[in-house]
Amino acid sequence: MQTAQLPHIDEHATAIAAGVDVVWPTLVETLDQAFSRAVTASYARAVGCADCTASGPRPLVEGSTIPGFRVVAAIPARELVLEGHHRFSSYALIFRLERVGSGRSQLRAESRAVFPGLSGGVYRLLIIGTGGHTVAVRRLLSATRRRSELRTRS
């Protein structure tokens, strides 16, 4: 299923006191590190993800994978689109980066997903309904913000 066809789940954003030229490589590095942990790969295998390992060029570009996701679009300093699927869901995580002033950026993370069947509905309840997904996405945004602002100060 194409990203645009997936139902919208949520969107989160953070303002960052760093330019897009600093935020972009920090975002890509943060995602690669966060999703390439052994526990993430184990989870990806357990739910039957299509992509269970990190592979392809680094830093992340179109065609690279991290456990649970494949990079389907990477427009530096603008947009990173990750897609994935497993036995309970097909999903996408879209990061959009905008310049909002001199040395300032806004990073947004949009989630889209479909959860077919009874097992998909239960999975949605466990992941989305409990707030776990929101916590995870906000942590990714916060980590990217902190790292970007630290790099700007250095």
N, C-alpha and C positions, 0 to 999 in steps of 0.2 A: 504494500500500500504506500502511495506517495505521501510525503509529509503534509502537503496541503489538504489531503483528504482525511487526515486523522483529526478527530475531535479535539478541540482546545481543552486543556485541563486547567492550567493556571499560568501566571506570569509574575515574575519577581524582578526587581531592579535595585541597583545601588549606584549612588553617585561616587565618583572616584576622583581624588585630587591628583590626577596624573593624566598625561596625554595618551591618545589612542596608540601612539607608537611604543609606549611603555606597557600599556594594559594588554594589548594583543599577545605579545610573546609570553607575558605572565599568565594570561588565561590559558593558553595552549599548554604551558608547562604545568600549571596547577591541575588541569584536567588529566593530563597524562600521568602525573604522580598519584592523584587521588584514585583513579580507576585502575591503575596497574599494580595495586597491592594484591598480595596472595589471597586475602579474604574476598576481594571483589571477583577475582578469577574463579574461586571456588563457588561463590554464589551464582555466577554466570553459568557455570557448568551444571549446577544443581537445578536451575530452572530451565535449562535447555537453550541458552542463548546461541544465536548463530555465530557470534564472535566472542570467544572466551579468552583470548590472549591479546596482548599488545603486539602489533605487527605493522610493517610498512614504514615509510619514511618518518623521521623525526626532525624537527618539530612536526606536529600533526598537520597533515595536508589531506586533500581529497584522496580516499583510498586507504588511509591509515586506519588501524583499528585499536581500540582499547576494550577491555572486557565489558561486554554488553552493548557496545556501539561500534558503528562504522562511520567515518567522516564522509559525508556525501557532498558537502560543499565547504570550502574554506576561502573566504575572501578576506585577505589580511586587513586588519584594522577596521573591519566592518561586520562580518557575519561568519559564524561557524555552525554548521548543521550536522548533528549526530543523529543517526537512526539505528534502531535495533528491533529485534523481535525474539520472543521465546514462546514456550507453550501456553502462556497465559495472556500475552499482550504483544501488540506491535506499537512502537512508540518513537518519538523524536524529541530531542532537546535542542533548541535553537538559541544560540547566543548572538545578540545584536549589540554592537558597540557604536556609540555615537560621540562625536566631539560636541561638547556643550559650552565651550569657552576655552580661553587660553590655558592650557595645562589642565583641563578638566574633561572628564568623560562620564558617560552613563553606560552601564552594562546591564542589559536585560536578558533574562533567561525565560523562554517560553517552552512549556511542556505540552505535548500533544500525545494522545494515546487512545487505543481501542482495546477493550477487554472482553473478548467474545466468550459466550457460554457461561454456564454456572461457575466453573472454576475461574474464569476470567473475572467474574463479578466478585467472587470471594477475594481474589488477589487484589483487585482494585480497592476493596474495603480495607485490606491489610496494609496496603502501601499508601494509598491516597487518603482514605477515610481516617486513618490514625494520625495523620499529619507528618508521618515519617518522610514522605517525599518532600514536603515543604521545608522541613529542617535540613535535609541533605542539600537541596538547591541553594538555600540561603547560606549554608556553610561554604559552598563552592564560591558563591558571589563574595562573601566576606573575606575568604582567604585570598581571592584574586585582588580585592580592594586593598587589603593590608600589605600584600607583597608588592603591589604596584606603587603604593604610596611610599613604602620603604625604599624602593629602588629610586624613586624620584628624589627623595631626601638625600640619598647617598651621593 
